[in-house]
Amino acid sequence: AFGYCTLLKSVELSSTVEKIGTGAFCLSGIENITIPSSVELIDESAFATCGSLEKVKINDGVKNIGSEAFAGCEKLKDIEIPASVETIGSRAFAQSQNVTISAPTGSAAETYATENNIEFKAS
């Protein structure tokens, strides 16, 4: 939908959005985004290679983050993941070396961070 839109710096998603599809924002110029609680799925490569993306807040309600959803986001520093997230796909944050995952202790996000040597901060 917005892939390759390099001039797109910000977007506000409606509370009626239920899914962010494969590659929806890949290679866009987005700098930060808040995912509304109406979204249940952030699909594969949804935000892949967003070189300007620095901060992501995922609201409670999201259940799945797809493979490589945030891969190659080299400026991504902070991502807040709620306890509602049950699965995080393989390589979801590949080549996003400076990212810190903030999530509740005991969550799927903490397990993912530990298994993939990603900095974790309890929220």
Salt bridges, closest charged atoms under 4 A:
ASP43 OD2 - LYS19 NZ 3.60
GLU68 OE2 - ARG91 NE 3.11
GLU80 OE2 - LYS55 NZ 3.44
